[in-house]
């Protein structure tokens, strides 16, 4: 999609393993400072997860993030190198994000450099759409315990683009095999290069 009008090139995806709740953070660089800031914002909003899992990118596997993990009393785990299927749930979200953004850009003739302005709506769509593997509940319902307002049909018109894509986001997490649980079991953090 290329670069944005700002310097942003990446989306840092933070995902709760149990509820599939996602936080999409548009960032300019993939470094430890950005990772720490995103993890601290997650902590400020929701508290620290007991475990966070990430790939072995230098933005996650460094002394700064390790110290943050110790200070927040969380365990940090890394996936093996070249094993993206271990984080299949997050990889699926990454594919859905790219697919929805590309579809919206083409359908509504949005400038490709405006992709970063679509991220809040994409995040809302992911978090407010019922998921079959979650007993047809939206991730936001399970993560916050609050009712999901958009599950009652109140959505932005263009977000229905997701339904074109093989059932839209209802397939997010279908391959999740840990069963139905409300316990926060981990946080996945990945950078998603937009400019491919």
Secondary structure, 3 states (H helix, E strand, C coil): CCCCCCCCCEEEEEEECCCCCEEEEEECCCCHHHHHHHHHHHHHHHCCCCEEEECCCCCCCCHHHHHHHHHCCCEEEECCCCCHHHHHHHHHHHHHHHHHHHHHHHHCCCCHHHHHHHHHHHHHHHHCCEEHHHCCEEHHHHHHCCCCHHHHCCCCHHHHHHHHCCCHHHHCCCCCCCCCCCCCCCEEEEEEECCC
